[in-house]
Amino acid sequence: MTAQSTLREIWHTMSQQPLKTPRLRQLLLIGTIALVAAGSIAVNGFISRSRTNQDLMQWTSAQAVPTVALAQVAHGDAAQSLILPGDIQPFNKAAIYARASGYLKSWEQDIGAHVTAGQVLATIEAPDLDQQLAQARATLASAKANYDIAQITANRSNTLVRTQVTSQQIADQNAADAAAKKAIVDAQEANVRQLEAMESFKQIVAPFDGVVTARNTDIGALINAGSAAGQQLFEVSDLHKVRIYVEVPQAFSADLRPGLKANFELPQNPGQKFDATLVTTSNAMNATSRSMRVELQADNSDGKLFGGAYCKVYFQLPGDPNMVRIPATALMPVNRGTQVAVLGDGNKVVLKSIQLGRDFGDSVEVTAGLAPGDRVIDSPPETLQSGDVVQLATTPASSTSTQAGAPITSTTGN
């Protein structure tokens, strides 16, 4: 009940009573009651304002203490998965060009055909080459005939020299002429063999067992010999095994050695993983991307892998039990290096200088400066100093996506 309602009730009671006392006493009583009510109102106002000021002071004091969250510190005591893009290539691949000029007479194999070594892919019609071979054979026959006559003449001269019918000089001249004719025969035979070899190139054959992955010609097309003037006619790929090339960032190159097992997956086969083995590394860094190319090989007996395909390769890197990893947001760069804020006893801040190892993007590796039980503060305020008192947030602490055993994803490479 407020003072105003109390005053109103007293006035109502007095107005109902008969006038048994003088009017002056009534007025005095009413004034006294009014003063008491006014005093009550003033006291309530002072008390309310005092409580408000006290609450404001408590809120201001609470806001002066920074609220921080702890970062999860990951220890590398388990294997880590490195995920990188890979480029699948055939184990062997040959671009087939023509060695003889002419017109394509026929093609025997189309794309997707499985061929064996020496199997005919196409045939070229080259009438000018046929005429050159015929002419060379005729020239060879003429050279052989001249050589036979010269040889007979040289033999007769040798016989006549023994009977002293002719001179030794004539015999020597005939022998030299026979030798010259023999050299001409040898040259013509070599010319014929060359043209016969060119004739064999009219048939384009597969260089090894594989699959025809490209056909870039058709019947009647003009064929020019060589890769400079001519175009690629066929492409044959050996896909019984495949090579997988991966560009590995320099930070992880020391962990990859020949014999390391890995697996990969393809976009067209979601959820299915294939096994691969690292066979060799380039032992050289790309000056632009600072990455090293490595080669893996995988069996393709089921024929599910194709040349030129993109894949996602998962490397299982060996863990380092002494390695500590923290989120990159926990770092406090300073002029003399890098520091982190650690929560000490009594919720007091301790700034520690650390040494960094590899940078994983959203997390970094700490090689020195942190103790096993340190509680690292995530996203510390820039004004935080050693000895400052802080309070822990009620929300869960942040964590790095690259904890021990968690995959490390990189997009470097092809």
SVG drawing of the C-alpha trace seen along z (x, -y; Angstrom):
<svg xmlns="http://www.w3.org/2000/svg" viewBox="-21 -25 125 94">
<polyline fill="none" stroke="black" stroke-width="0.4" points="0.0,0.0 1.5,-3.3 1.6,-6.6 -1.0,-8.2 -3.5,-5.4 -2.9,-5.5 -3.5,-9.2 -6.6,-8.8 -8.0,-6.1 -7.4,-8.3 -9.2,-11.2 -12.1,-9.0 -12.3,-7.7 -12.2,-11.2 -14.8,-12.5 -17.2,-9.7 -16.8,-10.6 -18.8,-13.3 -17.2,-16.5 -16.3,-15.8 -13.0,-17.7 -12.1,-21.2 -11.3,-21.8 -7.8,-23.0 -6.8,-19.6 -8.1,-17.8 -6.0,-20.0 -2.9,-19.4 -3.4,-15.6 -3.9,-15.8 -0.7,-17.8 1.3,-15.4 0.1,-12.4 1.0,-14.2 4.5,-14.9 4.9,-11.2 3.8,-10.1 6.1,-12.5 9.0,-11.3 8.2,-7.7 8.2,-8.5 11.6,-10.3 13.2,-7.4 12.0,-4.8 13.5,-6.9 16.9,-7.1 16.9,-3.4 16.0,-2.6 18.7,-4.9 21.3,-3.4 20.5,0.1 20.7,-1.0 24.1,-2.6 25.4,0.6 24.2,2.8 25.9,0.5 29.2,0.6 29.1,4.4 28.3,4.6 31.1,2.2 33.6,4.2 32.6,7.4 33.0,5.8 36.5,4.7 37.7,8.4 38.3,9.8 36.4,13.0 38.5,15.6 38.2,19.1 40.7,21.8 42.1,23.3 42.5,27.1 46.1,28.1 46.6,31.1 49.5,33.5 50.9,35.4 50.9,38.8 48.9,40.3 49.1,40.6 47.8,37.7 46.1,37.7 47.3,35.3 44.8,34.8 46.1,33.5 44.8,33.4 46.3,35.9 46.5,36.4 46.1,39.9 48.1,40.8 48.5,44.1 51.4,46.3 52.5,45.9 51.1,43.5 52.1,43.1 51.0,40.5 50.9,42.2 52.1,40.1 52.6,41.2 56.1,42.0 54.8,42.1 52.9,39.4 49.8,40.2 46.1,40.6 44.4,42.7 43.1,45.8 41.3,47.3 41.3,47.4 40.8,50.6 40.4,49.6 38.3,46.9 38.5,45.3 38.0,47.7 39.4,50.7 41.8,53.0 44.8,53.7 48.0,55.7 51.5,54.8 51.9,54.8 48.1,54.8 47.2,52.7 45.4,49.5 45.2,47.9 46.6,48.2 48.0,45.3 47.8,45.3 51.1,43.9 51.4,44.4 54.4,42.1 56.3,44.2 55.4,47.4 56.8,45.9 60.0,44.8 60.4,48.4 59.9,49.8 62.4,47.4 64.9,48.3 64.6,52.0 65.1,51.5 68.2,49.4 69.5,52.1 69.0,54.7 70.9,52.6 73.7,52.1 73.9,55.8 74.2,56.5 77.0,54.0 78.8,55.5 78.5,59.0 80.1,57.9 82.8,56.0 83.5,59.0 83.7,61.4 86.1,59.0 88.3,58.7 88.5,62.5 89.5,62.9 92.2,60.2 93.7,62.1 93.8,65.3 95.5,63.5 98.0,61.9 99.2,65.4 99.7,66.3 101.3,62.9 98.7,62.2 97.8,58.9 99.5,56.5 99.1,56.3 97.9,52.7 94.9,53.7 94.1,56.4 94.3,53.9 92.0,51.5 89.4,54.2 89.5,55.2 89.0,51.6 86.1,51.2 84.5,54.3 84.9,53.0 83.3,49.7 80.4,51.5 80.1,53.6 79.9,50.4 77.1,49.1 75.2,52.3 75.5,52.0 74.2,48.4 71.3,49.4 70.5,52.3 70.5,49.9 68.2,47.5 65.8,50.3 65.8,51.4 65.1,47.9 62.1,47.6 60.9,51.0 61.0,49.8 59.0,46.7 56.5,49.0 56.0,50.9 55.1,47.6 52.0,47.5 50.5,49.7 50.2,47.9 50.4,50.4 50.1,50.3 53.4,50.0 52.3,52.0 49.2,53.6 46.7,51.0 43.6,49.1 43.0,46.7 42.2,43.5 42.1,41.1 41.5,41.3 42.0,38.0 41.8,39.0 39.4,40.6 39.3,42.3 40.6,40.1 42.4,37.6 45.8,36.3 48.5,37.7 51.8,35.9 54.8,37.7 56.3,36.6 55.1,34.8 56.1,31.3 54.1,31.2 51.5,33.9 48.9,34.3 48.5,37.0 46.5,39.9 46.0,42.2 46.8,42.3 47.3,45.7 47.4,45.9 48.6,48.8 46.2,48.8 47.0,52.1 48.6,49.8 48.4,46.1 50.7,43.4 49.4,40.7 51.3,37.5 50.8,35.2 52.4,31.9 53.3,32.0 53.9,28.8 57.4,28.3 56.3,28.4 55.3,32.1 58.0,33.3 60.3,34.7 57.5,37.1 57.1,38.8 59.4,41.6 59.2,44.4 57.1,47.3 54.6,45.1 51.1,46.4 48.2,44.2 44.7,44.4 42.7,42.2 39.1,41.7 37.4,40.5 34.5,38.2 32.7,40.8 33.1,43.5 32.0,41.8 32.8,43.7 35.1,46.1 38.8,45.9 41.7,47.3 45.1,48.3 48.4,46.8 52.1,46.8 54.5,44.0 57.3,45.1 59.5,42.1 59.9,38.3 61.4,35.7 63.8,34.5 63.3,31.0 61.1,28.1 58.9,26.1 60.2,22.6 56.7,21.1 54.6,23.2 57.3,24.5 56.1,28.0 57.7,31.3 56.2,33.7 55.8,37.3 54.7,40.4 52.4,43.1 51.3,46.3 48.1,48.2 46.8,51.4 44.1,51.1 43.2,54.6 39.4,53.8 39.7,50.9 38.1,48.3 40.9,45.8 41.4,43.5 44.2,41.3 43.8,37.6 41.3,38.2 41.3,36.1 41.6,37.8 41.9,37.0 44.9,38.7 45.1,39.5 48.5,39.8 48.9,41.3 51.8,39.3 53.6,40.8 52.9,39.0 55.4,37.2 54.7,37.6 56.7,34.4 54.7,32.2 52.2,29.7 49.7,27.9 47.6,24.9 45.0,22.8 46.5,20.0 44.1,17.6 46.0,18.2 49.1,16.5 50.2,13.0 52.8,11.6 55.3,9.3 58.4,7.5 60.8,10.1 58.9,13.2 55.7,14.9 53.9,15.3 50.9,17.1 48.8,16.2 48.6,19.0 46.0,19.1 47.9,19.5 46.9,19.9 44.2,17.6 43.0,17.0 46.1,14.8 47.6,14.4 51.2,15.5 52.7,14.6 55.1,17.2 57.4,16.9 57.3,19.9 59.0,21.3 56.9,22.3 57.3,25.2 55.1,26.0 52.2,23.8 49.0,25.8 46.9,22.7 44.3,22.8 46.8,24.2 50.5,24.1 53.1,26.4 54.9,25.4 58.4,26.8 59.4,25.1 58.0,22.8 54.9,24.7 54.7,27.1 52.4,30.2 49.8,28.9 49.6,25.3 46.2,23.8 46.4,21.7 44.0,18.8 42.3,18.6 42.0,15.2 43.5,13.2 42.9,9.4 45.8,7.3 45.9,5.4 46.4,8.5 49.5,8.4 51.1,10.8 49.4,10.8 46.1,9.6 43.1,11.4 40.6,12.9 37.5,15.0 36.7,18.1 33.7,18.0 30.9,20.4 30.8,21.4 32.8,24.4 36.5,23.7 37.5,23.4 39.4,26.2 41.6,26.7 40.4,28.8 43.9,30.4 44.0,32.3 46.2,35.4 44.9,37.9 42.6,35.4 43.0,34.8 45.1,32.0 43.7,30.6 45.7,28.8 44.8,27.6 48.2,27.3 49.0,28.8 47.1,29.8"/>
</svg>
